[in-house]
Amino acid sequence: MSGETVIHPSAVVEKGAQLGEGVRIGPFCHVSSEAVIGDRVELISHVTVLGSTSLGADCQVYPTAILGGAPQNVKHKGGATKLTVGSGCVIREAVTMHRGTDVSRGVTTVGDNCLLMAYSHVAHDCDVGNNVTMANYGCLGGHVVLGDHVIVSGFAAVHQFVRIGHHAFLAGYAAVVGDVIPYGMVMGDRAKLRGLNIVGMKRAGIGHSELQKARRAYGQLFSSERTLAENMAVVRRDFSDCAVAMDILDFMGARDKRSFTLPPAGRPADEGDDAAE
């Protein structure tokens, strides 16, 4: 792509909008006066960018996506809030992302290199990490925190204020109402923890020895023989040399508004497939 910015004659770019080098704005797009569009961003057609919304370099936005709409929150008083999207993101058809609320953190953030498939939704005040994938119709309620490399499968929905740890996997149609530990794999309505995301851990470069220690720590952490608090103390004592286990415990120690998503009663603690790629 050349360094020249190209705006289709049918597009509306309001005075005050900041456009980087090599930006391409296709037919019937609308870019607000407060928008900041980074270098080499492409708005293919019929894209709406509202309010104080910034898109990092090399993003590609597909038709009918609406970015930076006002928050769907009756507590919002109409004050100035933002949506910030990192670089290298692919935002497919009809994706919606809303700005933050003026009674909360005031900004919705999406990290770098994220893929948001058609009709997925990021609500107000969410904090989405890097390299996140949201499949078709995946939905985040307000104030959700998504760690890096999380995968939200099709039609999965996350309740407001829930935290999803990095490298977690949410299965299709999962209804997630509690925090999900890093590397956790959840499915069902209401979602239950089904083990560790072995595939994601291998993709992250976690070796076999560390993976096996993590699985043993996971089994101890969710043992029915003790309370969860007691299990956490046991894991911290017995698996202090396991970085994955310590990462999970640190996440659990920072609990906020929601309870944790736990394994179903009477089922194996870890149903992950160690033979998976």
C-alpha positions as CSV (number, residue, x, y, z in Angstrom):
1,M,0.0,0.0,0.0
2,S,1.4,3.4,-0.9
3,G,1.8,6.2,1.6
4,E,-1.0,8.2,0.0
5,T,-4.3,8.4,1.9
6,V,-7.3,7.6,-0.3
7,I,-10.8,8.6,0.6
8,H,-13.7,7.5,-1.6
9,P,-15.9,10.4,-2.8
10,S,-19.0,8.9,-1.0
11,A,-17.3,8.7,2.4
12,V,-17.8,11.3,5.1
13,V,-14.7,12.3,7.1
14,E,-15.6,15.1,9.5
15,K,-13.3,18.0,10.0
16,G,-10.8,17.4,12.8
17,A,-10.4,13.6,12.2
18,Q,-6.7,12.6,12.2
19,L,-5.7,10.3,9.4
20,G,-2.3,8.6,9.2
21,E,-0.3,7.8,6.1
22,G,-1.6,5.3,3.6
23,V,-5.1,5.2,5.0
24,R,-7.8,3.9,2.7
25,I,-11.4,4.9,3.4
26,G,-13.9,3.1,1.2
27,P,-17.4,3.9,0.0
28,F,-20.0,5.2,2.4
29,C,-17.8,5.2,5.5
30,H,-18.3,7.8,8.2
31,V,-15.4,9.0,10.4
32,S,-16.1,11.3,13.3
33,S,-14.3,14.6,14.0
34,E,-12.6,13.1,17.1
35,A,-11.4,9.9,15.4
36,V,-7.7,9.0,15.1
37,I,-7.0,6.6,12.3
38,G,-3.5,5.1,12.2
39,D,-1.1,4.5,9.3
40,R,-2.2,2.1,6.6
41,V,-5.6,1.4,8.2
42,E,-8.3,0.3,5.7
43,L,-12.0,0.9,6.2
44,I,-13.3,-1.3,3.4
45,S,-16.8,0.2,3.0
46,H,-19.9,1.2,5.1
47,V,-17.8,1.5,8.3
48,T,-18.8,3.9,11.0
49,V,-16.3,5.3,13.4
50,L,-17.9,7.4,16.1
51,G,-16.7,9.7,18.9
52,S,-13.2,9.6,20.4
53,T,-12.1,6.4,18.7
54,S,-8.5,5.6,17.8
55,L,-7.4,2.7,15.5
56,G,-3.8,1.7,15.5
57,A,-1.7,1.1,12.4
58,D,-2.5,-1.6,9.9
59,C,-6.0,-2.4,11.1
60,Q,-8.5,-3.6,8.6
61,V,-12.2,-3.0,9.2
62,Y,-14.9,-4.7,7.1
63,P,-18.4,-3.4,6.1
64,T,-21.0,-2.4,8.6
65,A,-18.7,-2.5,11.6
66,I,-19.6,0.3,14.1
67,L,-16.8,1.4,16.3
68,G,-17.0,3.9,19.2
69,G,-20.8,4.0,19.7
70,A,-22.1,5.3,23.0
71,P,-22.1,2.8,25.9
72,Q,-25.3,0.8,26.5
73,N,-25.3,1.8,30.1
74,V,-28.1,3.9,31.8
75,K,-25.6,5.2,34.3
76,H,-23.6,7.0,31.5
77,K,-24.2,10.8,31.6
78,G,-23.0,11.6,28.2
79,G,-19.5,12.7,29.2
80,A,-16.4,12.3,27.0
81,T,-15.1,8.7,26.9
82,K,-13.0,6.7,24.5
83,L,-12.4,3.6,22.5
84,T,-8.8,2.6,21.8
85,V,-7.9,-0.2,19.4
86,G,-4.3,-1.4,18.9
87,S,-2.4,-2.1,15.7
88,G,-2.8,-5.0,13.3
89,C,-6.4,-5.8,14.2
90,V,-8.8,-7.4,11.8
91,I,-12.4,-6.3,12.5
92,R,-14.9,-8.2,10.4
93,E,-18.5,-7.5,9.3
94,A,-21.0,-5.9,11.7
95,V,-18.6,-5.9,14.7
96,T,-19.6,-3.4,17.4
97,M,-17.4,-1.8,20.0
98,H,-18.6,0.8,22.5
99,R,-16.8,3.6,24.2
100,G,-16.3,3.6,28.0
101,T,-18.7,5.2,30.5
102,D,-18.1,8.4,32.4
103,V,-18.9,6.7,35.7
104,S,-16.3,4.0,35.3
105,R,-12.8,3.7,33.7
106,G,-14.0,5.9,30.8
107,V,-12.3,3.9,28.0
108,T,-12.7,0.6,26.2
109,T,-9.4,-0.9,25.1
110,V,-8.6,-3.6,22.6
111,G,-5.0,-4.7,22.1
112,D,-2.8,-5.4,19.1
113,N,-3.3,-8.2,16.5
114,C,-6.8,-9.1,17.5
115,L,-9.2,-10.9,15.2
116,L,-12.9,-10.0,15.8
117,M,-15.1,-12.1,13.6
118,A,-18.5,-11.1,12.2
119,Y,-21.1,-9.8,14.7
120,S,-18.9,-10.0,17.7
121,H,-19.4,-7.3,20.4
122,V,-17.1,-5.5,22.9
123,A,-19.1,-3.6,25.4
124,H,-18.2,-0.4,27.4
125,D,-15.2,-0.3,29.6
126,C,-13.8,-3.7,28.5
127,D,-10.1,-4.3,28.5
128,V,-9.1,-6.7,25.8
129,G,-5.5,-8.0,25.5
130,N,-3.3,-8.7,22.6
131,N,-3.7,-11.5,20.1
132,V,-7.3,-12.2,21.1
133,T,-9.7,-14.1,18.8
134,M,-13.4,-13.6,19.1
135,A,-15.4,-15.8,16.8
136,N,-18.8,-15.0,15.2
137,Y,-21.3,-13.6,17.6
138,G,-19.0,-13.7,20.6
139,C,-20.1,-11.1,23.2
140,L,-18.4,-9.3,26.1
141,G,-20.5,-7.6,28.7
142,G,-19.4,-4.3,30.2
143,H,-16.2,-4.1,32.2
144,V,-14.9,-7.5,31.1
145,V,-11.1,-8.1,31.2
146,L,-9.7,-10.5,28.6
147,G,-6.1,-11.5,28.8
148,D,-3.7,-12.0,25.9
149,H,-4.2,-14.9,23.5
150,V,-7.8,-15.7,24.7
151,I,-10.1,-17.4,22.3
152,V,-13.8,-16.7,22.5
153,S,-15.7,-19.2,20.4
154,G,-18.8,-18.6,18.4
155,F,-21.9,-17.4,20.4
156,A,-20.0,-17.5,23.7
157,A,-21.1,-14.7,26.1
158,V,-19.2,-13.2,29.0
159,H,-21.1,-11.6,31.9
160,Q,-20.1,-8.1,32.9
161,F,-17.1,-7.6,35.3
162,V,-15.8,-11.1,34.6
163,R,-12.1,-11.6,34.2
164,I,-10.7,-14.1,31.6
165,G,-7.1,-15.1,32.2
166,H,-4.6,-15.2,29.4
167,H,-4.5,-18.2,27.0
168,A,-8.0,-19.2,28.2
169,F,-10.4,-20.9,25.8
170,L,-14.2,-20.4,25.8
171,A,-16.1,-23.0,23.9
172,G,-18.9,-22.3,21.6
173,Y,-22.2,-21.1,23.2
174,A,-20.4,-20.9,26.6
175,A,-22.2,-18.6,29.1
176,V,-19.4,-17.4,31.3
177,V,-20.6,-15.8,34.6
178,G,-17.4,-16.3,36.7
179,D,-13.7,-15.5,36.4
180,V,-11.7,-18.0,34.3
181,I,-8.2,-18.9,35.3
182,P,-5.2,-18.4,32.9
183,Y,-5.0,-21.3,30.5
184,G,-8.5,-22.4,31.6
185,M,-10.9,-24.2,29.2
186,V,-14.6,-23.7,29.8
187,M,-17.8,-24.8,28.2
188,G,-21.5,-25.0,28.8
189,D,-24.4,-23.0,30.2
190,R,-23.5,-22.0,32.8
191,A,-19.9,-22.6,31.8
192,K,-17.8,-25.0,33.8
193,L,-14.1,-25.4,33.9
194,R,-13.1,-28.5,31.9
195,G,-9.4,-28.5,32.4
196,L,-6.4,-26.6,31.0
197,N,-6.2,-25.4,27.4
198,I,-3.4,-27.8,26.5
199,V,-3.4,-26.8,22.8
200,G,-3.0,-23.1,23.7
201,M,-0.3,-23.9,26.2
202,K,1.7,-25.8,23.6
203,R,1.3,-23.0,21.1
204,A,2.6,-20.7,23.8
205,G,5.8,-22.8,24.0
206,I,5.2,-24.4,27.3
207,G,7.3,-27.6,27.4
208,H,6.1,-31.1,28.4
209,S,7.7,-31.1,31.8
210,E,6.1,-27.8,32.8
211,L,2.8,-28.8,31.3
212,Q,2.7,-32.0,33.4
213,K,3.5,-30.1,36.6
214,A,0.7,-27.6,35.7
215,R,-1.8,-30.4,35.3
216,R,-0.9,-31.9,38.6
217,A,-1.2,-28.5,40.2
218,Y,-4.5,-28.0,38.6
219,G,-5.7,-31.3,40.0
220,Q,-4.7,-30.2,43.5
221,L,-6.2,-26.8,43.1
222,F,-9.6,-28.1,42.4
223,S,-9.6,-31.2,44.6
224,S,-12.8,-31.8,46.5
225,E,-10.9,-32.9,49.6
226,R,-10.3,-29.4,50.8
227,T,-11.7,-25.9,50.4
228,L,-10.5,-23.8,47.5
229,A,-8.5,-21.5,49.9
230,E,-6.8,-24.6,51.4
231,N,-6.1,-26.0,48.0
232,M,-4.5,-22.7,46.9
233,A,-2.2,-22.8,49.9
234,V,-1.2,-26.4,49.1
235,V,-0.4,-25.5,45.5
236,R,1.6,-22.5,46.4
237,R,3.7,-24.7,48.8
238,D,4.1,-27.8,46.6
239,F,4.3,-26.2,43.1
240,S,6.4,-23.1,43.7
241,D,8.7,-24.1,40.9
242,C,5.8,-24.2,38.4
243,A,5.4,-20.9,36.7
244,V,2.0,-21.7,35.3
245,A,0.7,-22.7,38.7
246,M,2.0,-19.5,40.3
247,D,0.5,-17.5,37.4
248,I,-2.9,-19.0,38.1
249,L,-2.6,-18.4,41.9
250,D,-1.7,-14.8,41.3
251,F,-4.8,-14.4,39.1
252,M,-7.0,-15.9,41.7
253,G,-5.5,-13.8,44.4
254,A,-6.6,-10.7,42.5
255,R,-10.3,-11.7,42.5
256,D,-12.7,-8.8,42.1
257,K,-16.4,-8.9,41.8
258,R,-17.1,-12.4,40.5
259,S,-16.7,-15.9,41.8
260,F,-14.5,-18.4,39.9
261,T,-15.7,-20.7,37.1
262,L,-15.1,-24.1,38.7
263,P,-15.1,-27.7,37.4
264,P,-18.5,-29.5,37.5
265,A,-19.2,-31.6,40.6
266,G,-18.4,-35.3,40.2
267,R,-16.4,-34.8,37.0
268,P,-12.6,-35.2,36.5
269,A,-10.7,-32.1,37.4
270,D,-8.8,-32.0,34.1
271,E,-10.3,-33.3,30.9
272,G,-7.7,-31.8,28.6
273,D,-6.1,-33.9,25.9
274,D,-2.3,-34.0,26.3
275,A,-2.0,-35.7,22.9
276,A,-3.6,-32.7,21.1
277,E,-1.3,-30.5,19.0
